[in-house]
């Protein structure tokens, strides 16, 4: 196992300049710092390559467009990510990208002629989820008090932070958000899937949930595998009838849920449909990784 002393130093890239993350500085008047006027992405680096890279950058572009941050060259940004990965010789890592509207005198209205602030960092990823995948995790249900544009990957995450803290204090690992009418939406930093009467359910794409990259990848795998699925929200009153529950995310992959609010889901163990989908996911990662390796070795097209 890699010890902290052996870990590669995390690197930041600020507007094209690579420096140690510990030395990164953000302007005090940056609008991301002052207002949360920013969007972000988190990506997993496997064998030195960004997993689901195109999908992540497409979502980043969508978020930028929705909050009207202009002038970001995503091709150049992707190149900067790879320059940073190469500089640190990262193989298994996490990439965090944050784009803000830029630094300007504090005023709510958009400033004129301000260049977006492009910040990213890369750090080694030591998977903390292995044991959780084996045993499953517990969720705490909380009212969904977030704003009405959860489909934008904004840095405005205070509601998520508070919910996760409550979850941690309750001995849980994640949150299950629900609306006033009991409609279940998603988790604080994960997409949510549940099995009811042998059918897989997940909330439909809308302003109420983030269009999860892992979620969308799984929807394609599930369609190929023939598992019956409906993009339809479950309700809190159905929790006692749900036989399986799992969350998905960039760093967690597929993570089984065995209890919500200390009430057992199904038989309290990761279920067969969850395991089937989990296997399909990791098989797709393995296939992609082999293809990437073949291209690097010159043995593929």
Secondary structure, DSSP 8 states (H G I E B T S, - for coil): ---GGGS---EEEETTEEEEGGG----TTBHHHHH--EEEEEEEEETTEETTHHHHHHHHHHHHHHTT-----HHHHHHHHHHHHHHHT-SSEEEEEEEE--B-SS-SS--SS---EEEEEEEE---S-HHHHHH-EEEEEEE--S-S-TTS-BS--HHHHHHHHHHHHTT-SEEEEE-TTSBB---SSSEEEEEETTEEEE--SSTTS---HHHHHHHHHHHHHT--EE----BGGGGGG-SEEEEEETTTEEEEEEEETTEE-TTSS--HHHHHHHHHHHHHHHHHHHHHHHHHHT---
